[in-house]
Structures are given as structure tokens and as C-alpha cells.
Amino acid sequence: MITFDDVTITYPGASTPTLTHVDLVIPEGELVLVVGRTGSGKTTLLRAINGLVPHFTGGTLAGRVIVDGRDTASHPPRELADLVGVVPQDPMSGFVTDTVEDELAYGMECLGIAPDVMRRRVEETLDLLGLADIRQRPLRSLSGGQRQRVAIGAVLAAHPRVLVLDEPTSALDPGAAEEVLAALQRLVHDLGVTVVMAEHRLERVVQYADMVVVVPGGDQRVRSGTPAEIMRSAPIAPPVVELGRLAGWQPLPLSVRDARRAAGPLRDLLVGRTPHLRAVPLKARGLASTDDLVVRYGNHVALNHVSIDIAKGEIVALMGRNGAGKSTLLNAMVGVGPRGTGRVRVDGADPVALSGAALLRSVGLVPQEPGDLLESTTVADECRASDRDADCAAGTTRALLALMAPDIEDGTHPRDLSEGQRLLLVLCVILAARPPLLLLDEPTRGLDYPTKARLARVLTDLAEAGHAVMLATHDVELVAEVADRVVILAEGEVVADGPTTEVVTSSPMFAPQVAKILSPESWLTVDQVAGAMTADELDGVAG
């Protein structure tokens, strides 16, 4: 179905190719997972499948990309639209209409599909992706995860033979992600659609893949194989694989179910032991708080009498399904958006009353769409502007960026960065002012495992230095790694608030992979397990 024949792609002005001598064959009806470091070239590989590279992006493409017999060099994206559907990282960038239902129909209108067929497919797609209850909603009123599902639905409704998705579950809660992945599996298994997706959250998708394509970046060659083959030595792997490597399980498990079958001896060894947890000073709360907060968007109640108190040195994870009110709460705590009744205090002041440098030094928010905060034409200019705005020493922001993302070059335009790289740049811009309260909305979207590990270390260091961190996230593995406390929202109300171990292990939806594998013992991460066992004990488990 898809063939890359000695493909090398170089962008305009780049000194080195983004992809080098790629040879790849993807059969029809396969679910293919593309993995690699942030900025390694995964998105470039995907865009080459429908001709966006180089017809839209510019640059040079050496070699050939053939999709169902069509050479993308001689067929621009408009001539592949009936064959290849693409869902980008940023859903809003692809929307054309104003409402959910209109967006689902728009692509089919462009392809000249009959009205009665369009109507049937719209209804099928609404049911398939759980969008029926928001069919008339304006797209701009949706949460990030809802937008992601609409973007997927708008492409699926046209029934393409090849579906290309860039980070399709990154903004979805665990339940919504499972629904989308189940829908993709039905397309592959029942209709023979070829699905190619780039995804950093391997714990969600690797067990469903027929093929894994590794894009290592630099001058290294792209390689492919079955999930079992690739995961044995892959530099990035989900927790279930990392735990299997630690315990020496053979064959290496790719799913929680397979890991539980092998985990009996390991669970027995861990009985009576307790995980090492980060010590959080038992200080009185009050650095930041909301008191009986109510926020409405028209007749819709987004937050309903929410009261939360956050202490210095505390990392609080805000979880809940898409549309539960997480982003609204973060916006209220930085003084953005509507506010009905109730009170918000950050470091003794209402953020609405602060502006400019005073607000930056009080609370910082990294939004879901971090590119909205970037204005300069180069990374270096963005860093210099950040230093001026935060009134900090020259070079502060650039030094933070060198720690978080050493591969980002000064002369790069921020819009040319990958989604994950842009997020890291914005995070460094916010951190330059070292606000007492740091708020992050889906901070690991677009981040690979090593970069996410660096982010976790930065957040932990900030907390140990006395800063408070609240992150709204669907990334249960990040929560297990860094959060001291979890608050779960549902329909704008707080339904759970307690220590991370207690909250996530009691929830099948929000439990990390290690907790599911080792249940009923309360272990959350591979590092916790490794720290509790000796080398001899691990050798014994491996047999």
C-alpha cells in the first residue's frame, strides 16, 4: 500500500536531511506505529505519505514515495485526498467550519459524496467517536480532547483507504483514547484500512500495532519490525516493557494482561515492602487556593463550587475526562476567562488584579496550545524577550532550554519546531520568572519518554525548591512519577482529592501500567520496583 524507496528529505535552509535513505514497505490493512524522539522526523515521515512534504513544506525529496500506485512527487495532496486522510497534531489547524456536525460533513462535500450518504456517515461517525451529544457545539468551545476526536471523525467520515494520525491520543483521557483506538482497530480489521500513527504514549498503543517504525533522527536509518522485535532493544519503551526488561521476562510482554501472567513471583517478593516516595514537607496549605469557585460559559457550568488548596512544595495532578473543567480551573487560577462566584488566591493576591511582570512572578501557565505564547521569529529572540519580560539575567531562558531540549537551535523559527519542542520552549519561557505557582495544561503532549523524564526532574526540583505545581493531564504515567496528590474533576465538580497512590490505584481508568500489573500491591513506577529489590532477587524472578 505504501512504499518509501530510498527517500531522503531536506527542508529549505537545513544543513542536514531530516530523513535519510528511508526504505519502508507498509502492507494494506496494517496498523503501523511510528516512534522516535521528539523532533526526530516522525511528522515529516507522516506528511510525506500524502505529499504535504515537499509540495506544501518546500525542500527536496530524493527517492520515491508510492501510495497505492500513486507517486507523491507527481500527485500533490489534493490528488491524494480521496485516498489518504490526515489528522494533524493540532486539531484546530485543520478545522474549516464552525460546528462539530458541519466539520464532519465538510470533507465529504469537497469529495462530492452524495447528500444521503453524507448524512448516514455523519451519524455513524458521531456514534463511533462518542460525539453525538456535542454535535451542535461550536468547535472553539470544545476541550482539547473533544477537538481531537472531531478531527479524527472529520477524516474517518470520508472513508479513506489510508489514515495518517499524528499523536491521535495525546489530548484524550484514558477512556476516550480507548474508544478511538478501538475504532481504529475496527477500521483495520473489518475494512482493511491502513493506519499509520505517530504516538509517544506507547503504553496505550503498542499492543495493538502490527508493525513498529523507529525514526531515530540525525543520520541514523529508519528501521521497522514487529512490536516484539523492536521493543526488545528500543531506546524508548512503555512501562510494561521496562518492567519486563527489569524482571527478565521472556517473551517480553506488550500488554498489561501478558505482564500479569508473568508477574506472580515478582508480586510475591514485593509483599510487605513499600515504595520509596518523595518527602513532601507537611506545611500549612495556602500558597494557592480556590474557594467555592463557580465558572459558567453561558448556560454551561464548567466549574461547580470547586474548593482546592495547594501548598508550597506540592505537585498536584488534575485529572478527569475531557470537558471535566480542568483547563477552566487552570485559567481561573491565572486570572483568564470568565468567573462567576467564589474566590481565587495565589500567593495572597487575586491573579485578576495582577498584570505584566507582577503576574509572571506570581503564577505561570503553560497552555494546551503553547504556540499561542510565541511571538518572535527565532528561538534566540524568544529567549531574549522572555528574559526581558521576566526581568531576569540575560541567558536565563536559553540555559533552561539547553537543559530541557539541547537539540533546539537558536536560529530556528518557533513555528518550525515540533509540537513537543514548542511546548518545552514555552515551559522555559514561563520558568524563567520562577513563579511560586506553575500551572501546566497537558504538558507531555508531543514529548518522548526521555524528554518527559527530564520534565519530571525539572518539576520535582521546582517542588523541592518550594514551588507549587499543578498539572492538568491525562498522562497517568507522569502522574505516577511526579504527583504527590491527585484531584479528579467530573462535570466541573471535585470527586476525588487525595494522595496519588490512594487515588490512582483505586481507579481502573487512571491507574498506571505498573499498578495494574502488580495489583493489589501499591507500586506505581518501574523505578520504585527497581529501588526495592536487589540484583540477586531480580535474577531469581527472571528464573
C-alpha positions in Angstrom: 0.0 0.0 0.0 2.8 2.5 1.0 6.4 2.3 -0.2 9.3 4.5 0.7 12.1 3.8 -1.8 15.5 5.3 -0.7 13.8 8.5 0.5 15.8 11.5 1.8 14.0 14.7 2.8 15.8 18.0 3.4 13.9 21.2 4.4 14.8 24.6 3.0 17.8 26.2 4.7 18.6 23.0 6.6 22.2 21.8 6.7 21.3 18.2 7.1 18.4 16.0 6.0 15.5 15.3 8.4 15.2 11.8 7.0 18.0 9.8 5.3 17.7 6.9 2.8 14.4 5.6 4.1 13.4 2.2 2.7 10.0 1.1 4.1 7.1 -1.1 2.9 3.7 -0.9 4.6 1.2 -3.5 3.5 -2.5 -2.9 3.2 -4.7 -3.2 6.3 -1.9 -2.8 8.9 -1.8 -0.7 12.0 1.6 0.9 11.9 3.1 2.7 14.9 5.8 5.3 14.2 8.0 6.1 17.2 11.1 8.2 17.9 12.5 11.1 19.9 10.8 14.5 19.9 11.9 16.2 16.7 13.4 13.1 15.2 11.3 13.4 11.9 8.2 11.3 12.7 5.9 14.1 11.5 8.0 14.5 8.3 7.6 10.8 7.6 3.8 11.1 8.0 3.5 14.2 5.9 5.4 12.5 3.1 2.6 9.9 2.8 0.1 12.4 1.4 2.6 14.7 -0.3 2.5 17.6 2.2 6.3 17.1 2.1 7.6 18.6 -0.1 4.6 20.2 -2.0 3.5 22.3 1.0 6.5 22.5 3.2 9.1 23.0 0.4 12.5 21.4 0.5 13.7 18.5 -1.5 12.6 14.8 -1.6 15.1 12.4 -3.1 13.8 8.9 -3.8 10.1 7.9 -4.3 7.0 7.6 -2.0 4.3 5.5 -3.6 0.8 5.2 -2.2 -1.4 2.7 -3.8 0.4 3.1 -7.1 0.5 7.0 -7.0 3.8 8.7 -6.8 3.5 11.6 -4.3 6.1 13.6 -6.4 3.7 13.9 -9.3 0.5 13.8 -7.2 0.0 16.8 -4.8 -2.1 16.4 -1.7 -5.3 17.4 -3.4 -4.9 14.4 -5.8 -4.4 12.1 -2.8 -7.3 13.4 -0.7 -9.6 10.6 -1.7 -7.0 8.0 -0.7 -5.2 9.4 2.3 -6.8 11.1 5.3 -4.5 13.1 7.7 -5.2 14.1 11.3 -2.6 16.7 12.4 -1.1 17.2 15.9 -3.0 20.5 16.3 -6.7 19.7 15.5 -7.7 23.4 15.3 -5.2 24.0 12.5 -7.3 21.7 10.2 -10.8 22.9 11.1 -12.7 24.8 8.4 -16.3 25.1 9.7 -17.8 26.3 13.0 -19.6 23.4 14.5 -18.9 19.7 15.0 -21.6 18.3 12.6 -20.5 20.7 9.8 -16.9 19.8 10.2 -17.7 16.1 9.9 -19.5 16.8 6.6 -17.1 19.3 5.1 -14.5 16.8 3.8 -17.2 14.7 2.2 -18.7 17.7 0.5 -15.3 18.5 -1.0 -15.1 15.0 -2.4 -18.6 15.2 -4.0 -20.2 12.5 -1.9 -24.0 12.2 -2.2 -26.0 14.1 0.5 -27.8 10.9 1.7 -24.5 9.1 2.0 -23.0 12.1 3.9 -25.9 12.1 6.3 -25.5 8.4 7.1 -21.8 8.7 7.6 -22.1 11.7 9.9 -24.4 9.8 12.1 -22.1 6.7 12.1 -19.1 8.8 13.0 -20.9 10.7 15.8 -21.7 7.3 17.4 -18.3 5.8 16.7 -16.4 8.5 18.5 -18.9 9.5 21.2 -19.7 12.9 19.7 -23.5 12.8 19.4 -24.1 15.0 22.5 -21.9 17.8 21.2 -22.9 17.7 17.5 -24.1 21.3 17.5 -21.4 22.7 19.7 -19.0 25.4 18.3 -15.6 23.9 17.7 -13.9 26.7 19.7 -16.0 25.8 22.8 -14.7 22.2 22.9 -12.0 20.9 25.1 -8.7 19.8 23.6 -9.6 16.2 23.7 -13.1 16.8 22.1 -11.4 18.7 19.3 -9.1 15.7 18.8 -12.0 13.4 18.4 -13.7 15.7 16.0 -10.6 16.0 13.8 -10.3 12.2 13.7 -14.0 11.9 12.8 -13.8 14.5 10.0 -11.2 12.4 8.3 -12.9 9.0 9.1 -16.2 10.1 7.6 -14.7 10.3 4.1 -13.7 6.6 4.4 -10.0 6.9 3.2 -8.0 3.8 2.4 -5.0 5.2 4.3 -5.4 7.0 7.6 -2.4 9.0 8.9 -2.5 10.3 12.5 0.0 12.4 14.4 -0.3 11.9 18.2 -4.0 10.9 18.0 -4.5 10.1 21.7 -2.2 12.8 23.2 -5.1 15.1 24.3 -7.6 12.3 25.2 -8.4 11.0 28.6 -7.8 7.2 29.0 -11.4 6.2 28.3 -11.7 8.4 25.2 -8.3 7.1 24.0 -9.5 3.5 24.3 -12.6 4.4 22.3 -10.5 6.0 19.5 -8.1 3.0 19.4 -11.0 0.6 19.3 -12.4 2.5 16.4 -9.1 2.4 14.6 -8.8 -1.4 15.1 -12.2 -1.9 13.6 -11.2 0.1 10.6 -8.1 -2.1 10.2 -9.6 -5.5 11.0 -13.0 -5.1 9.4 -12.4 -2.7 6.5 -8.8 -3.2 5.6 -7.9 0.4 6.2 -4.1 1.1 6.5 -3.5 3.2 9.7 -0.2 4.9 10.2 0.2 6.8 13.5 2.9 8.6 15.4 2.4 8.3 19.1 4.6 8.9 22.1 2.3 7.2 24.6 3.4 3.7 23.7 1.7 2.3 26.7 -1.6 3.0 25.0 -1.0 1.6 21.5 2.0 -0.7 21.2 -0.1 -3.9 22.0 -2.4 -3.1 19.0 0.3 -2.4 16.4 1.1 -4.9 13.6 4.4 -3.0 12.8 6.6 -0.5 14.5 8.7 2.0 12.6 11.6 3.6 14.6 12.7 7.1 13.4 15.9 7.7 15.3 16.7 11.1 13.9 20.1 12.5 12.8 21.8 10.5 10.1 20.6 7.2 11.5 18.5 5.0 9.3 14.8 4.3 9.9 14.1 0.7 10.8 11.0 -1.4 11.2 9.8 -4.7 12.6 7.1 -6.4 14.7 6.4 -4.8 18.1 8.1 -7.7 19.9 11.2 -7.4 17.8 11.5 -3.6 18.1 10.7 -3.4 21.9 13.5 -5.8 22.8 16.1 -3.2 22.2 14.2 0.1 21.6 15.6 3.1 23.4 12.1 4.2 24.2 9.6 1.8 25.6 6.4 1.8 27.7 6.4 0.9 31.4 5.1 -2.7 30.8 8.1 -3.3 28.6 10.6 -1.6 31.0 9.2 -3.8 33.9 9.6 -6.9 31.7 13.2 -6.0 30.9 13.9 -5.4 34.6 12.4 -8.7 35.6 13.9 -10.6 32.7 10.5 -11.9 31.5 10.6 -14.0 28.3 8.8 -13.4 26.0 8.7 -9.7 26.7 5.1 -8.6 27.5 3.5 -5.8 25.4 0.2 -5.7 27.3 -0.8 -5.5 31.0 -2.6 -8.8 30.6 0.5 -10.6 29.4 2.6 -9.0 32.1 0.2 -10.0 34.9 0.6 -13.6 33.8 4.3 -13.4 34.3 4.3 -11.2 37.4 3.3 -13.7 40.1 6.8 -14.3 41.6 7.6 -10.6 41.4 4.3 -9.7 43.3 5.2 -12.3 46.0 8.6 -10.8 46.5 7.2 -7.3 46.9 4.7 -8.2 49.6 5.4 -6.3 52.8 7.7 -3.8 51.1 6.7 -0.2 50.5 7.7 2.1 47.6 10.0 5.0 48.2 8.1 8.3 47.9 9.3 11.8 47.7 9.1 13.5 51.1 6.7 16.5 51.0 7.1 19.0 53.9 3.9 19.0 55.9 3.4 22.7 55.7 0.2 24.5 56.0 -1.5 25.0 52.7 -2.4 28.3 51.3 0.1 29.2 48.6 -2.8 29.0 46.1 -6.5 28.2 46.6 -9.9 28.4 45.1 -12.9 28.8 47.4 -16.3 27.7 46.3 -15.4 28.7 42.7 -18.1 28.7 40.0 -17.4 29.3 36.3 -20.1 29.4 33.6 -19.9 29.6 29.8 -23.4 30.9 29.0 -25.7 28.3 30.5 -23.0 25.6 30.8 -21.5 25.3 34.3 -17.8 24.5 33.8 -16.8 24.6 37.5 -19.3 23.9 40.2 -18.3 25.1 43.7 -14.7 24.0 43.4 -12.5 24.4 46.5 -8.8 23.4 46.3 -5.8 24.3 48.5 -2.2 23.9 47.3 0.9 24.1 49.5 4.4 25.1 48.7 6.5 22.2 47.5 3.4 20.2 46.4 2.8 18.7 42.9 -0.9 18.3 42.3 -2.2 16.4 39.3 -5.6 17.5 38.0 -7.3 14.6 36.2 -10.7 13.8 34.7 -12.3 13.1 31.4 -12.2 15.5 28.5 -14.5 18.5 29.2 -14.5 18.0 33.0 -13.3 21.5 33.7 -9.5 21.0 34.1 -8.4 23.8 31.7 -11.1 26.1 33.0 -9.7 25.7 36.6 -6.2 26.4 35.4 -7.3 29.5 33.5 -9.2 30.8 36.6 -6.1 30.4 38.7 -4.1 32.6 36.3 -6.9 35.1 36.0 -8.0 34.3 32.5 -11.5 33.6 31.3 -14.9 34.2 32.9 -15.5 33.8 36.6 -18.9 33.6 38.3 -18.8 33.4 42.1 -16.2 32.2 44.6 -12.6 33.3 45.2 -9.1 32.6 43.8 -5.9 33.4 45.7 -2.3 32.9 44.5 0.4 34.0 46.9 -2.0 36.2 48.8 -3.4 38.0 45.7 -6.2 37.5 43.2 -4.5 36.9 39.8 -7.1 39.1 38.1 -5.7 42.1 39.9 -2.2 41.4 38.7 -0.6 42.1 35.3 2.7 42.1 33.4 5.8 41.2 35.3 3.8 41.0 38.6 1.6 38.3 37.2 4.6 36.4 35.7 6.3 36.4 39.1 3.2 35.1 40.8 1.8 32.4 38.6 2.7 30.9 35.2 0.5 28.9 32.9 1.7 26.7 30.0 -1.4 26.3 27.9 -2.6 23.3 25.8 -1.6 25.2 22.7 1.8 26.6 23.7 2.5 28.2 20.3 -0.1 30.9 21.3 2.5 32.4 23.6 5.3 32.6 21.0 5.8 35.8 19.0 9.4 36.1 17.8 10.9 34.8 14.6 13.7 32.8 16.1 14.2 30.7 19.3 17.1 33.0 20.3 14.8 36.1 20.1 12.1 34.4 22.0 14.6 33.6 24.8 15.8 37.2 24.9 12.3 38.5 25.1 11.5 36.1 27.9 14.5 37.4 29.9 13.3 41.0 29.5 9.7 40.2 30.3 10.6 38.2 33.4 13.2 40.8 34.5 15.8 38.1 34.9 19.5 37.8 34.0 20.3 37.6 30.3 20.7 34.0 29.1 18.4 32.5 31.8 15.7 31.2 29.4 18.3 29.9 27.0 20.1 28.0 29.7 16.8 26.4 30.8 16.1 25.4 27.1 19.6 23.9 26.8 18.7 21.6 29.8 15.3 20.7 28.5 15.9 20.4 24.8 19.6 20.6 23.8 18.8 19.8 20.2 16.9 23.1 19.5 19.0 25.6 17.6 18.9 29.3 18.2 18.1 30.3 14.6 15.0 28.0 14.2 11.7 29.7 13.8 9.4 28.6 16.7 6.7 27.6 14.2 9.1 25.1 12.6 9.6 23.2 15.9 7.7 20.1 16.6 4.7 20.2 19.0 6.8 18.8 21.8 9.7 21.2 21.2 7.4 24.2 21.2 6.0 23.1 24.5 9.4 22.9 26.0 10.3 26.3 24.7 7.2 27.8 26.3 7.8 26.0 29.5 11.3 27.6 29.7 9.8 31.0 29.0 7.4 30.6 31.9 10.0 29.1 34.2 12.4 32.0 33.6 10.3 34.1 36.0 10.3 31.3 38.6 6.7 31.9 39.7 5.7 30.3 43.1 2.9 28.5 41.3 3.4 26.8 38.0 0.3 25.5 36.0 0.7 23.1 33.1 -2.1 22.0 30.8 -1.3 18.7 29.1 2.5 19.2 29.5 3.6 15.9 28.0 1.7 16.2 24.7 4.2 15.5 22.0 7.0 14.5 24.4 9.0 11.3 24.1 10.0 9.3 27.2 13.5 10.8 27.7 12.2 14.3 27.4 9.3 13.5 29.7 11.8 12.2 32.2 13.7 15.5 32.0 10.5 17.4 32.5 9.7 15.2 35.6 13.1 16.0 37.1 12.5 19.8 36.5 9.1 19.7 38.1 10.4 17.7 41.1 13.4 20.1 41.5 11.0 23.1 41.5 8.8 21.5 44.1 11.8 20.7 46.3 12.8 24.4 46.0 9.4 25.4 47.4 7.4 26.0 44.2 3.9 24.5 43.8 3.0 22.8 40.6 -0.5 21.9 39.3 -0.7 20.0 36.1 -3.9 19.0 34.2 -3.0 15.8 32.4 -4.3 12.5 31.0 -0.8 11.0 31.3 -1.2 8.6 34.1 2.4 7.5 33.9 3.6 11.1 34.5 1.2 11.4 37.4 2.6 8.2 38.9 6.2 9.6 38.5 5.8 13.1 40.0 2.5 13.8 41.6 2.1 13.9 45.4 -1.6 14.4 45.2 -4.4 13.8 42.7 -7.6 15.8 42.2 -10.2 14.3 39.9 -12.9 16.5 38.3 -16.1 15.3 36.8 -18.8 17.6 35.4 -17.0 20.6 37.0 -17.0 19.1 40.5 -14.2 17.6 42.6 -15.0 13.9 43.0 -11.6 12.8 44.5 -8.8 14.5 46.3 -6.0 12.6 48.0 -2.5 11.1 47.9 -1.5 9.8 44.4 -1.2 6.2 45.4 -4.6 6.0 47.1 -6.5 7.8 44.3 -4.9 6.2 41.2 -4.7 2.6 42.5 -8.4 2.6 43.3 -9.3 3.8 39.8 -9.1 1.3 36.8 -9.2 4.3 34.5 -6.3 6.3 36.0 -4.0 3.6 37.3 -0.6 3.4 35.6 0.6 0.2 34.0 2.8 -0.9 36.9 -0.1 -0.5 39.4 -2.3 -2.7 37.2 0.4 -5.4 36.8 1.3 -5.6 40.4 -2.1 -5.0 42.0 -3.1 -5.3 44.8 0.3 -4.1 45.9 0.7 -0.3 45.7 3.5 0.2 43.2 3.3 2.9 40.6 6.6 3.0 38.6 9.4 0.7 37.4 11.9 2.9 39.3 10.0 2.1 42.6 10.2 -1.6 41.9 13.9 -1.4 41.0 14.7 0.5 44.1 13.1 -2.0 46.4 14.9 -5.1 45.1 18.5 -6.4 44.9 20.2 -7.7 41.8 20.1 -11.2 43.1 16.3 -11.0 43.7 15.7 -9.8 40.2 17.8 -12.6 38.8 15.7 -15.0 40.8 12.5 -13.5 39.4 13.8 -14.0 35.9 14.5 -17.6 36.7 
